[in-house]
Amino acid sequence: MRALNTALPIGFGGLVAALLAILFLEPNGWRIAPQPSFSLAAISGAMLPAFGAMSCVTAIALAWQLAGRRALPIVPQVLASAIAFALALPPWAAGLAPLAYLRSVGASGLLLAILVVMLCALLVRAAVRFLPAGRYLGAPLALLPFLALHAAGIDLSAYVVAALAPLAHLGDTYLALLAIVFFETALWCIGIHGPALLAGVVTPVYLSLQALNTHAFAAHLPLPHIVVVSLFLFVFPGGAGATLPLAALLALSKVPRLRRIGRATLPFALVNANEPLLFALPIVANPFLALPFICIPMLLASITYAVVAAGWVARAAFYVPSSIPAPISVYLATLDWRAPILVLANLSIATVLWLPAVRAYERHEVGLP
C-alpha cells in the first residue's frame, strides 16, 4: 500500500505532462500547435487520453516501488509488469490514432495497471521464494498468464471493469462513505494504519469511479458518481481524522510539549501527511482525542456528501494527489470555484469541534481536572 501511495503521485505527474503535451501538440500531426487551446472544452477533451497516459506511468512507477520494497530484481520486475500491462490493455485496432487509443485506455487503465502490476509482483515474489532459479525466471514466468490470455483473444480490461461494476455501484453511497471514514479513523485509534489497511480494497474501486467521472467530463456528460477518491480531499484536510486544525491549535498551545508537536507537524499536515502528529501525541488509545478523531471526519463526510448531492458543488472529475494542500486540490479535482469554499467551511467546523478536545487534553497534560 505504501508503494501504491508513492506511485499514484508519480502517475499524476504523468497525467499533467500528457495533458500539457496534448494541448500544445496538433493531435493529427503531433507537431507544435500554432495556437494551443486552453479552453475548458479542450482540457476536457484531453483529460481522458491524459488519464490513459497516467495509467502507463503509474504501472511503471508502481512496479519500481514494489520491486524496491519487496526486495525483487528491479529491472526484470519493471519490464515484466510493463509487458503484462501492455498485453492486458484493450487491443489496438488498425488505423486507430494514438490519441484515440489513449482515450480508450483512460476509462479503465489506472485500475488495470494497479491490478496487473500487483499480480506480477506476487508471481515474481513466489518464484523467487520457491524456485531455485526464481530470481532470474520469476519475471518470464509472471508473463505466462498474460501471454496466454492475450493469445486467446481475451480483453482483460473489459473483464476487470465488468467484474467490478457491481462493487463500484455499491460503493457510491452515503453509507459506504461513512463506513470507509469510520473504519479508517477507528483503526488508527487502536494502532493500525487504517488508510493503508483499507487501500487494497477501497483504492481500486474508487479510482475506477474516478475514471468514469473523468470519462463523463471529457464526453460532456453528467458525472455519474459522488463518492470517488478525490471526494476524500474534502473529508480529511490534514490527513485521516481531519487533523490540520488539530495541528494548528497545538501550535498555539500554552503547553510546551504540545506546542512543539504542533509546530513541528503543522508543515506536514498542510500537505496531508499527519503520521508524525498521530504518533507524537499519540492518537492511539487517547481518550481525549480519539472521539473527535473519528466523529469530526464523519460529520465532514455528511456535509460534503449533502452539498455535492444537492449540486451546490460540482462532483470531483479528476484524481488529485492528497499531497496538494486542500483548497488547491479540491479546485483541481472539480474545476469549481465553490469547492475551496466548501473545504474552508469544513476546516472551520473541524476547528470549532477540535478546540474543546485540545483544551481538555491541555488540562490533562498539566495535571488540572
The 8 nearest C-alpha neighbors of each residue, nearest first, counted from 0:
[[1, 3, 2, 195, 4, 198, 199, 196],
 [2, 0, 4, 3, 5, 195, 6, 64],
 [1, 3, 64, 5, 0, 4, 65, 6],
 [4, 2, 6, 0, 5, 1, 7, 61],
 [3, 5, 1, 2, 6, 7, 0, 8],
 [6, 4, 2, 3, 7, 8, 1, 9],
 [5, 7, 3, 61, 60, 9, 4, 8],
 [6, 8, 10, 9, 4, 5, 3, 57],
 [9, 7, 11, 10, 320, 6, 5, 12],
 [10, 8, 12, 6, 11, 7, 13, 57],
 [9, 11, 57, 7, 53, 13, 56, 12],
 [10, 12, 8, 14, 13, 9, 53, 7],
 [13, 11, 9, 15, 10, 14, 16, 8],
 [14, 12, 10, 53, 16, 11, 15, 56],
 [13, 15, 53, 11, 49, 17, 12, 16],
 [14, 16, 18, 12, 13, 17, 19, 11],
 [17, 15, 13, 19, 18, 14, 20, 12],
 [18, 16, 20, 49, 14, 19, 15, 13],
 [19, 17, 15, 49, 21, 20, 16, 14],
 [18, 20, 22, 16, 17, 21, 23, 15],
 [21, 19, 17, 23, 18, 22, 24, 16],
 [22, 20, 24, 18, 19, 23, 17, 45],
 [21, 23, 19, 20, 24, 35, 36, 18],
 [22, 24, 35, 20, 21, 32, 31, 19],
 [25, 23, 31, 32, 30, 21, 29, 22],
 [24, 26, 29, 32, 30, 28, 27, 31],
 [27, 25, 29, 28, 24, 21, 98, 30],
 [28, 26, 25, 29, 96, 30, 24, 98],
 [27, 29, 30, 25, 26, 24, 31, 32],
 [30, 28, 25, 26, 24, 27, 31, 32],
 [31, 29, 24, 25, 28, 32, 26, 27],
 [32, 30, 24, 23, 25, 33, 29, 35],
 [31, 33, 24, 25, 34, 35, 23, 30],
 [34, 32, 35, 31, 23, 25, 24, 30],
 [33, 35, 32, 36, 23, 31, 24, 25],
 [36, 34, 23, 32, 22, 33, 37, 24],
 [37, 35, 38, 22, 41, 34, 23, 42],
 [38, 36, 41, 42, 39, 35, 22, 40],
 [37, 39, 41, 40, 36, 42, 43, 35],
 [38, 40, 42, 41, 43, 37, 44, 36],
 [39, 41, 43, 38, 42, 44, 37, 217],
 [42, 40, 44, 38, 39, 43, 37, 45],
 [41, 43, 39, 45, 44, 40, 46, 38],
 [42, 44, 217, 46, 40, 45, 41, 39],
 [43, 45, 217, 41, 42, 46, 40, 47],
 [46, 44, 42, 43, 48, 47, 18, 49],
 [45, 47, 49, 43, 48, 44, 42, 50],
 [46, 48, 50, 105, 49, 102, 214, 45],
 [49, 47, 102, 101, 51, 50, 46, 105],
 [50, 48, 52, 46, 14, 17, 18, 51],
 [49, 51, 53, 105, 47, 48, 52, 14],
 [105, 50, 52, 48, 104, 101, 54, 49],
 [53, 51, 49, 55, 50, 54, 14, 48],
 [52, 54, 14, 50, 10, 13, 56, 51],
 [53, 55, 109, 57, 51, 108, 52, 56],
 [56, 54, 52, 58, 53, 57, 59, 51],
 [57, 55, 10, 53, 59, 58, 54, 13],
 [56, 58, 10, 60, 54, 55, 59, 61],
 [57, 59, 112, 55, 61, 56, 60, 54],
 [58, 60, 62, 56, 57, 61, 77, 63],
 [61, 59, 57, 63, 6, 62, 58, 56],
 [60, 62, 6, 64, 58, 63, 59, 57],
 [61, 63, 59, 65, 77, 60, 64, 116],
 [64, 62, 60, 66, 61, 65, 77, 73],
 [65, 63, 61, 2, 67, 66, 62, 68],
 [64, 66, 68, 62, 67, 63, 69, 2],
 [67, 65, 71, 73, 63, 69, 64, 68],
 [66, 68, 64, 70, 65, 69, 63, 71],
 [67, 69, 65, 66, 70, 64, 2, 71],
 [68, 70, 66, 71, 67, 65, 124, 120],
 [71, 69, 67, 68, 66, 72, 65, 73],
 [72, 70, 66, 69, 73, 67, 124, 76],
 [73, 71, 75, 74, 76, 66, 70, 134],
 [72, 74, 76, 66, 75, 71, 77, 63],
 [73, 75, 77, 76, 72, 78, 63, 79],
 [76, 74, 78, 77, 138, 73, 72, 79],
 [77, 75, 73, 79, 74, 78, 138, 72],
 [76, 78, 80, 62, 74, 79, 75, 63],
 [79, 77, 75, 81, 80, 76, 74, 82],
 [80, 78, 76, 82, 138, 81, 77, 75],
 [79, 81, 83, 77, 116, 78, 82, 84],
 [80, 82, 84, 78, 83, 79, 77, 85],
 [83, 81, 85, 79, 84, 80, 78, 86],
 [84, 82, 80, 86, 85, 81, 145, 142],
 [83, 85, 87, 81, 86, 82, 80, 115],
 [86, 84, 82, 88, 83, 87, 81, 80],
 [87, 85, 83, 84, 88, 149, 82, 145],
 [86, 88, 84, 155, 85, 156, 83, 154],
 [87, 89, 85, 86, 156, 84, 90, 155],
 [88, 90, 154, 156, 91, 87, 104, 103],
 [91, 89, 92, 88, 154, 86, 87, 152],
 [90, 92, 89, 93, 100, 95, 88, 94],
 [93, 91, 95, 90, 94, 100, 89, 96],
 [94, 92, 95, 91, 96, 90, 100, 97],
 [93, 95, 96, 92, 91, 97, 100, 99],
 [94, 96, 93, 92, 99, 100, 97, 91],
 [95, 97, 99, 98, 100, 94, 27, 101],
 [98, 96, 100, 99, 101, 95, 102, 26],
 [97, 99, 101, 100, 96, 48, 102, 26],
 [98, 100, 102, 96, 101, 97, 103, 95],
 [101, 99, 97, 103, 102, 98, 96, 104],
 [102, 100, 48, 104, 51, 98, 103, 99],
 [101, 103, 48, 99, 105, 100, 47, 104],
 [102, 104, 100, 101, 105, 106, 99, 48],
 [105, 103, 101, 51, 108, 102, 106, 107],
 [51, 104, 106, 50, 102, 47, 108, 103],
 [105, 107, 210, 104, 214, 103, 211, 108],
 [108, 106, 105, 109, 110, 104, 111, 207],
 [109, 107, 111, 104, 54, 105, 110, 112],
 [110, 108, 54, 112, 111, 107, 113, 53],
 [109, 111, 113, 112, 203, 108, 107, 207],
 [110, 112, 108, 114, 109, 113, 115, 107],
 [113, 111, 58, 109, 115, 110, 114, 116],
 [112, 114, 110, 111, 116, 115, 117, 109],
 [113, 115, 111, 117, 112, 116, 118, 110],
 [116, 114, 118, 112, 117, 113, 111, 84],
 [117, 115, 119, 80, 118, 113, 114, 112],
 [116, 118, 120, 114, 119, 115, 113, 121],
 [117, 119, 121, 115, 120, 116, 114, 122],
 [120, 118, 116, 122, 117, 121, 141, 80],
 [119, 121, 117, 123, 118, 122, 124, 116],
 [120, 122, 124, 118, 119, 123, 125, 117],
 [123, 121, 125, 119, 141, 124, 120, 126],
 [124, 122, 137, 126, 120, 125, 121, 138],
 [123, 125, 121, 127, 122, 126, 120, 128],
 [126, 124, 122, 128, 123, 127, 129, 121],
 [125, 127, 133, 137, 123, 130, 129, 128],
 [128, 126, 133, 134, 124, 125, 129, 130],
 [127, 129, 125, 126, 130, 124, 133, 131],
 [128, 130, 126, 127, 125, 131, 133, 124],
 [131, 129, 133, 126, 132, 127, 128, 125],
 [132, 130, 133, 129, 127, 134, 128, 126],
 [133, 131, 130, 134, 135, 136, 127, 137],
 [134, 132, 127, 126, 130, 136, 137, 135],
 [133, 135, 127, 132, 137, 136, 126, 72],
 [134, 136, 133, 132, 137, 138, 127, 75],
 [137, 135, 133, 139, 138, 134, 132, 140],
 [136, 138, 123, 133, 126, 140, 139, 134],
 [137, 139, 141, 79, 140, 123, 75, 136],
 [140, 138, 142, 141, 136, 137, 79, 143],
 [141, 139, 137, 142, 143, 138, 136, 123],
 [140, 142, 138, 122, 139, 143, 119, 123],
 [143, 141, 139, 140, 145, 144, 83, 146],
 [142, 144, 146, 140, 145, 141, 147, 139],
 [145, 143, 147, 146, 142, 148, 141, 140],
 [144, 146, 148, 147, 142, 143, 83, 149],
 [147, 145, 143, 149, 144, 148, 150, 142],
 [146, 148, 150, 144, 145, 149, 143, 151],
 [149, 147, 151, 145, 153, 150, 146, 144],
 [148, 150, 146, 152, 151, 147, 153, 145],
 [149, 151, 147, 152, 148, 146, 153, 145],
 [150, 152, 148, 149, 153, 147, 146, 154],
 [151, 153, 149, 150, 154, 148, 147, 90],
 [152, 154, 148, 151, 149, 155, 150, 158],
 [155, 153, 156, 157, 89, 152, 87, 158],
 [154, 156, 158, 87, 157, 153, 159, 88],
 [155, 157, 159, 158, 154, 88, 87, 89],
 [158, 156, 160, 155, 159, 154, 161, 89],
 [157, 159, 161, 155, 156, 160, 162, 154],
 [160, 158, 162, 156, 161, 157, 155, 163],
 [159, 161, 157, 163, 158, 162, 164, 156],
 [162, 160, 158, 164, 159, 163, 157, 165],
 [163, 161, 159, 160, 164, 158, 165, 166],
 [164, 162, 166, 160, 161, 165, 167, 159],
 [163, 165, 167, 161, 166, 162, 160, 168],
 [166, 164, 168, 167, 163, 169, 162, 161],
 [167, 165, 169, 163, 168, 164, 170, 204],
 [166, 168, 170, 164, 169, 165, 204, 163],
 [169, 167, 165, 166, 170, 171, 164, 172],
 [170, 168, 166, 167, 171, 165, 172, 175],
 [171, 169, 167, 168, 175, 172, 166, 226],
 [170, 172, 226, 168, 169, 224, 167, 225],
 [173, 171, 175, 174, 170, 176, 169, 226],
 [172, 174, 176, 175, 177, 304, 171, 301],
 [175, 173, 177, 176, 172, 178, 170, 179],
 [174, 176, 178, 172, 173, 177, 170, 179],
 [175, 177, 173, 179, 174, 178, 180, 172],
 [178, 176, 174, 180, 175, 179, 181, 297],
 [177, 179, 175, 181, 176, 180, 174, 182],
 [180, 178, 176, 182, 181, 177, 183, 175],
 [181, 179, 177, 183, 178, 182, 297, 176],
 [182, 180, 178, 184, 179, 183, 185, 177],
 [181, 183, 185, 179, 184, 180, 186, 178],
 [184, 182, 193, 180, 194, 181, 186, 185],
 [183, 185, 187, 293, 181, 186, 182, 240],
 [186, 184, 182, 188, 187, 183, 181, 293],
 [185, 187, 193, 191, 188, 189, 184, 183],
 [188, 186, 191, 190, 184, 192, 185, 189],
 [189, 187, 283, 185, 186, 190, 284, 282],
 [190, 188, 186, 283, 187, 191, 284, 185],
 [189, 191, 187, 283, 188, 186, 192, 284],
 [192, 190, 187, 186, 193, 189, 188, 196],
 [191, 193, 187, 195, 194, 196, 186, 190],
 [192, 194, 183, 186, 196, 187, 195, 191],
 [195, 193, 197, 183, 196, 198, 192, 239],
 [194, 196, 198, 193, 192, 0, 197, 1],
 [197, 195, 193, 194, 198, 192, 199, 0],
 [198, 196, 194, 199, 195, 200, 201, 193],
 [197, 199, 202, 201, 195, 200, 196, 194],
 [198, 200, 197, 201, 202, 0, 196, 203],
 [201, 199, 198, 197, 202, 203, 204, 196],
 [200, 202, 198, 204, 197, 203, 199, 205],
 [201, 203, 198, 205, 204, 206, 200, 199],
 [204, 202, 206, 110, 205, 201, 207, 200],
 [205, 203, 207, 206, 202, 201, 167, 208],
 [204, 206, 208, 227, 207, 228, 202, 203],
 [205, 207, 209, 203, 208, 204, 202, 228],
 [206, 208, 210, 204, 205, 209, 110, 203],
 [209, 207, 205, 211, 210, 206, 227, 212],
 [210, 208, 206, 212, 227, 207, 211, 205],
 [209, 211, 213, 207, 212, 208, 106, 214],
 [212, 210, 214, 208, 213, 209, 106, 215],
 [211, 213, 222, 215, 209, 316, 210, 214],
 [214, 212, 210, 316, 216, 211, 215, 317],
 [213, 215, 211, 217, 212, 216, 47, 106],
 [216, 214, 220, 218, 212, 217, 213, 222],
 [217, 215, 219, 213, 218, 214, 220, 212],
 [216, 218, 43, 44, 214, 215, 219, 213],
 [217, 219, 215, 216, 220, 214, 44, 43],
 [220, 218, 216, 217, 215, 221, 43, 40],
 [221, 219, 215, 218, 216, 222, 217, 214],
 [222, 220, 223, 215, 219, 216, 212, 218],
 [221, 223, 212, 215, 224, 220, 216, 314],
 [224, 222, 221, 212, 225, 211, 215, 208],
 [225, 223, 226, 222, 171, 212, 208, 227],
 [224, 226, 314, 227, 171, 308, 223, 307],
 [227, 225, 171, 224, 230, 176, 172, 228],
 [228, 226, 205, 209, 230, 229, 208, 225],
 [227, 229, 205, 230, 206, 231, 209, 318],
 [228, 230, 231, 232, 227, 318, 315, 319],
 [231, 229, 232, 227, 228, 233, 226, 315],
 [230, 232, 234, 233, 229, 235, 228, 227],
 [233, 231, 230, 229, 234, 235, 236, 325],
 [234, 232, 231, 342, 230, 235, 236, 303],
 [233, 235, 231, 300, 299, 232, 296, 236],
 [234, 236, 241, 238, 239, 232, 233, 231],
 [237, 235, 241, 238, 243, 325, 234, 232],
 [236, 238, 271, 243, 268, 242, 241, 269],
 [237, 239, 271, 235, 273, 236, 241, 272],
 [240, 238, 235, 241, 184, 242, 237, 183],
 [239, 241, 292, 242, 296, 184, 235, 293],
 [242, 240, 235, 236, 237, 239, 238, 243],
 [241, 243, 245, 237, 240, 244, 238, 246],
 [242, 244, 237, 246, 268, 245, 236, 241],
 [245, 243, 247, 350, 242, 246, 248, 349],
 [246, 244, 242, 248, 243, 247, 249, 353],
 [245, 247, 261, 249, 243, 265, 244, 248],
 [248, 246, 244, 250, 245, 249, 261, 243],
 [249, 247, 245, 251, 250, 246, 244, 252],
 [248, 250, 261, 252, 246, 258, 251, 247],
 [249, 251, 261, 258, 262, 247, 248, 252],
 [252, 250, 249, 248, 258, 253, 247, 261],
 [251, 253, 249, 258, 254, 250, 257, 248],
 [254, 252, 255, 251, 258, 257, 361, 249],
 [253, 255, 252, 257, 256, 258, 361, 364],
 [256, 254, 258, 257, 259, 253, 252, 260],
 [257, 255, 259, 258, 254, 260, 261, 364],
 [256, 258, 260, 259, 254, 255, 249, 261],
 [259, 257, 250, 252, 255, 261, 249, 260],
 [258, 260, 256, 262, 257, 261, 263, 255],
 [261, 259, 257, 263, 258, 262, 264, 256],
 [262, 260, 250, 249, 246, 258, 264, 259],
 [261, 263, 250, 259, 265, 264, 260, 258],
 [262, 264, 260, 261, 265, 259, 266, 250],
 [263, 265, 267, 261, 262, 266, 276, 260],
 [264, 266, 268, 246, 267, 262, 261, 263],
 [267, 265, 269, 268, 264, 270, 263, 262],
 [268, 266, 272, 264, 265, 269, 270, 273],
 [269, 267, 237, 271, 265, 272, 273, 270],
 [268, 270, 266, 267, 271, 324, 237, 265],
 [269, 271, 322, 324, 268, 267, 323, 272],
 [272, 270, 237, 238, 268, 269, 322, 273],
 [273, 271, 267, 268, 270, 238, 274, 237],
 [272, 274, 268, 276, 238, 275, 271, 277],
 [273, 275, 277, 276, 272, 278, 238, 279],
 [276, 274, 278, 273, 277, 279, 264, 272],
 [277, 275, 279, 273, 274, 278, 264, 280],
 [278, 276, 274, 282, 281, 275, 279, 280],
 [277, 279, 281, 275, 276, 280, 274, 282],
 [278, 280, 281, 276, 277, 275, 260, 282],
 [281, 279, 278, 277, 282, 276, 260, 257],
 [280, 282, 278, 279, 277, 283, 285, 276],
 [283, 281, 277, 285, 280, 188, 284, 289],
 [282, 284, 188, 190, 189, 285, 281, 187],
 [285, 283, 188, 189, 286, 282, 289, 190],
 [284, 286, 282, 283, 287, 289, 288, 281],
 [287, 285, 289, 288, 284, 290, 282, 283],
 [288, 286, 285, 360, 356, 289, 359, 290],
 [287, 289, 285, 290, 286, 291, 292, 356],
 [290, 288, 292, 286, 285, 291, 287, 188],
 [289, 291, 293, 292, 288, 294, 286, 287],
 [292, 290, 294, 293, 295, 289, 288, 353],
 [291, 293, 240, 289, 290, 294, 288, 295],
 [294, 292, 184, 291, 290, 295, 185, 240],
 [293, 295, 291, 297, 296, 292, 290, 298],
 [294, 296, 298, 291, 297, 293, 292, 299],
 [297, 295, 299, 298, 234, 294, 240, 300],
 [298, 296, 300, 294, 295, 299, 177, 301],
 [297, 299, 301, 295, 296, 300, 302, 294],
 [300, 298, 296, 302, 234, 301, 297, 303],
 [299, 301, 297, 303, 234, 298, 302, 296],
 [302, 300, 298, 304, 299, 303, 305, 297],
 [303, 301, 299, 305, 300, 304, 306, 298],
 [304, 302, 300, 306, 305, 301, 299, 307],
 [303, 305, 301, 307, 306, 302, 308, 300],
 [304, 306, 308, 302, 303, 307, 309, 301],
 [307, 305, 303, 309, 308, 304, 311, 302],
 [306, 308, 312, 310, 304, 309, 305, 311],
 [309, 307, 305, 310, 306, 304, 225, 311],
 [310, 308, 306, 307, 311, 305, 312, 304],
 [309, 311, 307, 312, 308, 313, 306, 314],
 [310, 312, 306, 309, 307, 313, 308, 337],
 [313, 311, 307, 310, 337, 338, 306, 314],
 [314, 312, 333, 335, 310, 307, 315, 311],
 [313, 315, 225, 307, 333, 316, 312, 222],
 [316, 314, 333, 332, 317, 229, 230, 313],
 [315, 317, 213, 212, 333, 332, 314, 216],
 [318, 316, 332, 213, 315, 319, 209, 333],
 [317, 319, 229, 332, 209, 320, 228, 316],
 [318, 320, 332, 328, 317, 229, 321, 331],
 [321, 319, 322, 8, 323, 318, 11, 7],
 [320, 322, 323, 271, 319, 232, 270, 328],
 [323, 321, 270, 320, 271, 324, 272, 8],
 [322, 324, 321, 328, 270, 320, 325, 327],
 [325, 323, 270, 327, 269, 328, 326, 322],
 [324, 326, 328, 327, 329, 236, 323, 232],
 [327, 325, 339, 329, 328, 324, 342, 330],
 [328, 326, 330, 325, 329, 324, 331, 323],
 [327, 329, 325, 331, 330, 323, 326, 324],
 [328, 330, 332, 331, 327, 326, 338, 325],
 [329, 331, 334, 333, 327, 332, 328, 338],
 [332, 330, 328, 334, 329, 333, 327, 319],
 [333, 331, 317, 329, 315, 330, 316, 319],
 [332, 334, 315, 335, 330, 316, 331, 313],
 [335, 333, 330, 331, 332, 336, 313, 329],
 [334, 336, 333, 337, 338, 330, 313, 312],
 [337, 335, 338, 339, 330, 334, 340, 333],
 [336, 338, 340, 335, 339, 312, 341, 311],
 [337, 339, 341, 340, 336, 335, 330, 329],
 [340, 338, 326, 342, 341, 337, 343, 330],
 [341, 339, 343, 337, 338, 342, 344, 336],
 [342, 340, 344, 338, 339, 343, 345, 337],
 [341, 343, 345, 339, 344, 233, 340, 346],
 [344, 342, 346, 340, 345, 341, 339, 347],
 [345, 343, 341, 347, 342, 346, 340, 348],
 [346, 344, 342, 348, 343, 347, 349, 299],
 [345, 347, 343, 349, 344, 348, 350, 342],
 [348, 346, 344, 350, 345, 349, 343, 351],
 [349, 347, 345, 351, 350, 346, 344, 352],
 [348, 350, 346, 352, 347, 351, 353, 345],
 [349, 351, 244, 353, 347, 352, 348, 346],
 [352, 350, 348, 354, 349, 353, 347, 355],
 [351, 353, 349, 350, 354, 348, 355, 295],
 [354, 352, 350, 356, 351, 355, 349, 357],
 [353, 355, 357, 351, 356, 352, 350, 358],
 [356, 354, 358, 357, 353, 359, 352, 351],
 [355, 357, 359, 353, 354, 358, 287, 288],
 [356, 358, 360, 354, 359, 355, 361, 353],
 [359, 357, 361, 355, 360, 356, 354, 362],
 [360, 358, 356, 362, 361, 357, 355, 363],
 [359, 361, 363, 357, 358, 362, 287, 356],
 [362, 360, 364, 358, 363, 359, 357, 365],
 [363, 361, 367, 359, 365, 360, 364, 366],
 [362, 364, 360, 366, 361, 365, 367, 359],
 [365, 363, 361, 362, 366, 360, 254, 367],
 [366, 364, 362, 363, 367, 361, 254, 360],
 [365, 367, 363, 364, 362, 368, 361, 360],
 [366, 368, 362, 365, 363, 364, 361, 359],
 [367, 362, 366, 363, 359, 365, 364, 361]]
